[in-house]
Amino acid sequence: MDEEYPDQDTEQDLDAERAVAIGPPTGDARVDAAVAGLSRLNGTPAEDHVAILEEAHGRLRDILGELAEDQGHPEDPKGRP
């Protein structure tokens, strides 16, 4: 193998594989802010990921609950919309 051109299969950019993809804006600033919080996963130790994911999940559940209430559909006793 030529040293100038290493085999790309063995020379992987692991940082690119671990990057968090953030989707396009949703049109709801609250949802966009909750999803943007996932960008904190980059550079954060793996043991902190659960807390970050739970925070985003909780914010999204709260938003769904508010939307359900606005449309006249109160949440059930178990907290599901």
Summary of the structure (lengths in Angstrom):
residues: 81
radius of gyration: 19.5
end to end distance: 58.6
largest distance: 67.4
contacts: 148
relative contact order: 0.10
helix: 52%
strand: 0%
